[in-house]
Amino acid sequence: MPPSGFHHVEIWVADLPLVEPSWKWLFGELGWELYQDWPEGRSWRIGDAYLVVEQSSAVRPGLPYDRMRPGLNHLAVHAPDRATVDRMHHEGPEHGWRRLFASAYPHAGGPAHYAAYMVDAAGFEVEIVAP
């Protein structure tokens, strides 16, 4: 059977040093491994899929990223269990993540959905979902 899921995702950022520590922590906590490392970017891999955070020289100047505009709203990733979601929700602010929907945690996505929602310093949102 051929692979399913995404092959890779690239997120272009305006300031890599601002956001790289947050993403490094997030993926490290979820068991992703550093895959590529170059002056303008990093990528982390899990299985056959990887995600790139890059400060590309091809980024067009203009409006800053806004998850409420057309384009990427958020990235949802699997956590191995609820304890990991709880730990990451608790520790996220120490690693550059701001909690979203904290008053509805952990069921902001509905009563049967257990997840933490966080946003990094550049405005990129992640949803960390328990099985």
Secondary structure as GFF3:
##gff-version 3
##sequence-region A 1 131
A	DSSP	beta_strand	8	12	.	.	.	ID=ss1
A	DSSP	alpha_helix	16	29	.	.	.	ID=ss2
A	DSSP	beta_strand	33	38	.	.	.	ID=ss3
A	DSSP	beta_strand	41	46	.	.	.	ID=ss4
A	DSSP	beta_strand	49	54	.	.	.	ID=ss5
A	DSSP	beta_strand	74	78	.	.	.	ID=ss6
A	DSSP	alpha_helix	82	91	.	.	.	ID=ss7
A	DSSP	three_ten_helix	92	95	.	.	.	ID=ss8
A	DSSP	beta_strand	98	100	.	.	.	ID=ss9
A	DSSP	three_ten_helix	102	104	.	.	.	ID=ss10
A	DSSP	beta_strand	115	119	.	.	.	ID=ss11
A	DSSP	beta_strand	125	129	.	.	.	ID=ss12
###
